[in-house]
Amino acid sequence: MTDLKAENITQNLITNVLSKDMDKYFILIFTADWISQSTIVETIAQKIANAATKAQVIILDANDHEEAFLEYNVTNLPTCIIIQKLEILHKIEGVFSKKVILDLLN
């Protein structure tokens, strides 16, 4: 199982990662360990990471990445943001399914 959690990552590093591979999709999943859906969201994120070969999944915790939450205007948890070429393509608030995310990538 791949560790998808972004620990000790700064907003500058996130932007740097997103700008390195402009054709790749980046799926930012905003969550927190104190929300009831946290475990479900992390399980779904792992399934997406295993299935989406042209995407990188990054989980960001509310307690550790406040700057990223503000940057991407995240107001609800969980939130999933799909980015390509530094542009937000989709923003999904609330619990999401692997199928929904994979369909958005195609």
ZIBELPE-V565926 format. One record per residue. NEAR is the number of other ideal C-beta (glycine too) atoms within 10 Angstrom. Layout:
BEGIN
near: <NEAR;NEAR>
END
This chain:
BEGIN
near: <6;9;8;17;15;20;10;7;16;12;15;9;12;21;13;11;15;19;10;10;13;10;7;16;19;20;22;23;26;24;23;17;11;10;15;7;14;16;11;13;22;17;11;22;24;17;16;23;20;12;13;19;8;11;18;17;22;22;22;26;20;18;9;16;25;13;13;23;19;10;12;19;10;22;9;10;20;24;22;25;21;19;21;18;13;10;9;12;13;16;15;17;14;11;15;19;12;17;12;14;24;14;9;15;17;6>
END
